[in-house]
Amino acid sequence: MADLSTFLKRLDEQVAAARTKVEQKQSEIQQAYQSRTERYQTFRRVMEDLRGVAQERLDKLGEHCKFDGHPIEDADGKSVLLNFQTPVARVRLRLSASHDTDIHNLVLSYDLEILPIFVKYNQHAELQIPLDKVDRPTVEAWLDDRLIEFAQTYATIHFTDEYNRDHMVTDPVANVHFPKVFAQSKLEQGGKTYYFISDQTRGEFEKRR
């Protein structure tokens, strides 16, 4: 007959080993949680340091591209949305700054949607930078490149026939057919709107009336 004390000893050894593993796992989880908390605080500091980088550039973008699009910042300040309707297309640009799953890297994202789609364009771009190596010039350079790319795409829309097919007008003086968005001037007269490629042709038109 097997000795019960031997069985109990072996059982106690197994329980003790299991308890040690549980304690080790608990310690690992606690350490991981603490490290993640510290990395998140670093992420928050980085976000605060970068505050305002996008806003100033989006304001200048709107001024130069001649559109009225008021950026909408999300509640936690990690994303900015520019959503507007041009005469020829609906444009939705989102810039966001977040972190990866383990909070080791800052993740910058650029997402662009244009409807309808008649041109090829970069719909998504992303940059990951280790949180301990984030510097403002790097972020600014990446953002500048993305917004210049957007400006190029925005200009392309207005030179694409498929977008402008229903938005073409004719200068009555120069007899030039061109997209309405390129009109230098327009004139309401007799219940009709006249579009002019330049202020000069508008002046000549008014002299004739």
C-alpha positions as CSV (number, residue, x, y, z in Angstrom):
1,M,0.0,0.0,0.0
2,A,1.4,3.4,-1.1
3,D,2.5,5.7,1.7
4,L,-0.1,8.6,2.0
5,S,2.5,10.9,3.3
6,T,4.5,10.5,0.1
7,F,1.5,11.4,-2.0
8,L,0.8,14.4,0.2
9,K,4.3,15.6,-0.1
10,R,4.3,15.3,-3.9
11,L,0.9,17.1,-4.0
12,D,2.2,19.9,-1.8
13,E,5.2,20.3,-4.1
14,Q,2.9,20.6,-7.2
15,V,0.7,23.2,-5.4
16,A,3.7,25.1,-4.3
17,A,5.2,25.1,-7.8
18,A,1.8,26.3,-9.2
19,R,1.6,29.0,-6.6
20,T,5.1,30.2,-7.5
21,K,4.1,30.4,-11.2
22,V,0.9,32.3,-10.3
23,E,2.9,34.8,-8.3
24,Q,5.5,35.2,-11.0
25,K,2.7,35.8,-13.6
26,Q,1.0,38.3,-11.3
27,S,4.3,40.1,-10.9
28,E,4.9,40.1,-14.7
29,I,1.4,41.5,-15.3
30,Q,1.9,44.2,-12.7
31,Q,5.2,45.2,-14.2
32,A,3.7,45.2,-17.7
33,Y,0.8,47.4,-16.5
34,Q,3.2,49.8,-14.8
35,S,5.4,50.0,-17.9
36,R,2.4,50.6,-20.2
37,T,1.1,53.3,-17.8
38,E,4.5,55.1,-18.0
39,R,4.6,54.8,-21.8
40,Y,1.1,56.2,-22.0
41,Q,2.2,59.2,-19.9
42,T,5.1,59.7,-22.3
43,F,2.6,59.6,-25.2
44,R,0.5,62.2,-23.5
45,R,3.5,64.5,-23.1
46,V,4.4,64.0,-26.8
47,M,0.9,64.9,-27.9
48,E,1.0,68.0,-25.8
49,D,4.4,69.0,-27.3
50,L,2.9,68.6,-30.8
51,R,-0.3,70.5,-30.1
52,G,-1.1,73.1,-32.8
53,V,1.3,71.6,-35.5
54,A,-1.6,70.6,-37.8
55,Q,-4.0,73.5,-37.1
56,E,-1.7,76.3,-38.4
57,R,-0.9,74.3,-41.5
58,L,-4.5,73.5,-42.3
59,D,-5.4,77.2,-42.0
60,K,-2.8,78.1,-44.5
61,L,-3.9,75.2,-46.7
62,G,-7.4,76.6,-46.8
63,E,-6.2,80.1,-47.6
64,H,-4.0,79.0,-50.5
65,C,-6.4,76.4,-52.0
66,K,-9.3,78.8,-51.7
67,F,-11.7,76.5,-49.8
68,D,-13.7,77.1,-46.7
69,G,-13.2,74.0,-44.6
70,H,-13.2,74.4,-40.8
71,P,-11.1,71.6,-39.2
72,I,-13.0,69.6,-36.6
73,E,-10.9,68.2,-33.7
74,D,-12.0,65.1,-32.0
75,A,-12.8,65.0,-28.3
76,D,-9.4,63.6,-27.2
77,G,-7.4,65.9,-29.5
78,K,-5.8,63.0,-31.4
79,S,-7.4,63.6,-34.8
80,V,-8.4,66.5,-37.0
81,L,-11.1,66.2,-39.8
82,L,-11.4,68.5,-42.8
83,N,-14.7,67.7,-44.5
84,F,-16.0,70.0,-47.3
85,Q,-17.8,70.0,-50.6
86,T,-16.0,71.5,-53.6
87,P,-18.1,72.5,-56.6
88,V,-17.0,69.2,-58.3
89,A,-16.4,66.7,-55.5
90,R,-16.7,65.8,-51.8
91,V,-13.4,65.8,-50.0
92,R,-12.7,64.3,-46.6
93,L,-9.2,64.6,-45.1
94,R,-8.4,63.2,-41.7
95,L,-5.1,63.6,-39.9
96,S,-4.6,61.7,-36.7
97,A,-1.9,61.0,-34.1
98,S,-2.2,57.9,-32.0
99,H,-0.1,55.1,-30.6
100,D,0.4,51.4,-31.5
101,T,-1.1,48.6,-29.4
102,D,1.8,48.4,-26.9
103,I,2.3,52.2,-26.8
104,H,5.9,52.0,-28.0
105,N,5.4,54.2,-31.1
106,L,3.7,57.4,-32.1
107,V,1.6,56.7,-35.2
108,L,0.8,59.5,-37.5
109,S,-1.9,58.8,-40.1
110,Y,-3.2,60.6,-43.3
111,D,-6.5,59.5,-44.8
112,L,-8.0,61.1,-47.8
113,E,-11.4,60.3,-49.5
114,I,-12.6,62.0,-52.7
115,L,-16.0,61.2,-54.2
116,P,-16.6,60.6,-57.0
117,I,-13.3,59.0,-57.9
118,F,-11.9,60.0,-61.3
119,V,-8.2,60.4,-60.4
120,K,-5.6,58.3,-58.7
121,Y,-4.5,59.6,-55.4
122,N,-2.8,58.5,-52.2
123,Q,-5.7,57.5,-49.8
124,H,-3.5,56.6,-46.8
125,A,-0.1,57.3,-45.4
126,E,1.4,56.4,-42.1
127,L,4.5,57.2,-40.1
128,Q,5.6,55.4,-36.9
129,I,8.2,57.0,-34.6
130,P,9.5,55.5,-31.3
131,L,8.0,57.5,-28.5
132,D,11.5,58.2,-27.1
133,K,12.7,59.6,-30.5
134,V,9.8,61.9,-31.4
135,D,10.9,65.4,-32.4
136,R,8.8,68.2,-33.7
137,P,10.9,68.8,-37.0
138,T,10.3,65.2,-38.1
139,V,6.6,65.5,-37.5
140,E,6.4,68.8,-39.2
141,A,8.3,67.6,-42.2
142,W,6.1,64.5,-42.6
143,L,2.9,66.7,-42.2
144,D,4.2,69.2,-44.7
145,D,4.8,66.5,-47.3
146,R,1.3,65.1,-46.8
147,L,-0.4,68.5,-47.2
148,I,1.6,69.4,-50.3
149,E,0.6,66.0,-51.7
150,F,-3.0,66.9,-50.8
151,A,-2.7,70.3,-52.5
152,Q,-1.5,68.6,-55.7
153,T,-4.4,66.2,-55.6
154,Y,-6.8,69.0,-55.0
155,A,-5.5,71.0,-57.9
156,T,-5.7,67.8,-60.1
157,I,-9.4,67.5,-59.4
158,H,-10.0,70.9,-60.9
159,F,-8.1,70.1,-64.1
160,T,-9.8,66.7,-64.7
161,D,-12.5,66.7,-67.3
162,E,-14.7,64.1,-65.6
163,Y,-15.1,66.4,-62.6
164,N,-15.7,69.6,-64.6
165,R,-18.0,68.2,-67.2
166,D,-21.1,69.7,-65.5
167,H,-19.3,72.8,-64.3
168,M,-18.0,74.4,-67.6
169,V,-18.8,78.0,-68.5
170,T,-17.9,80.3,-71.3
171,D,-16.4,83.8,-71.1
172,P,-18.8,85.8,-73.4
173,V,-16.0,88.1,-74.5
174,A,-13.0,85.8,-74.9
175,N,-15.2,83.0,-76.0
176,V,-13.2,80.6,-73.9
177,H,-14.7,77.5,-72.4
178,F,-13.3,76.8,-68.9
179,P,-14.2,75.2,-65.5
180,K,-16.3,77.6,-63.4
181,V,-13.9,77.3,-60.5
182,F,-11.3,79.1,-62.6
183,A,-13.5,82.2,-63.2
184,Q,-11.6,85.4,-62.2
185,S,-14.9,87.3,-62.0
186,K,-18.6,86.9,-62.5
187,L,-21.5,89.2,-63.1
188,E,-25.2,88.9,-62.4
189,Q,-27.2,90.7,-65.0
190,G,-30.7,90.3,-66.3
191,G,-31.3,87.2,-64.3
192,K,-28.3,85.5,-65.8
193,T,-24.8,84.8,-64.4
194,Y,-21.8,85.6,-66.6
195,Y,-18.4,84.1,-65.9
196,F,-15.1,85.8,-67.0
197,I,-11.6,84.4,-67.3
198,S,-10.2,87.8,-66.2
199,D,-11.3,91.2,-64.9
200,Q,-10.3,92.6,-68.3
201,T,-12.9,90.6,-70.2
202,R,-15.5,91.5,-67.6
203,G,-14.6,95.2,-68.1
204,E,-15.0,94.9,-71.8
205,F,-18.3,93.1,-71.4
206,E,-19.7,95.8,-69.2
207,K,-18.6,98.5,-71.7
208,R,-20.7,96.8,-74.4
209,R,-23.9,96.7,-72.3
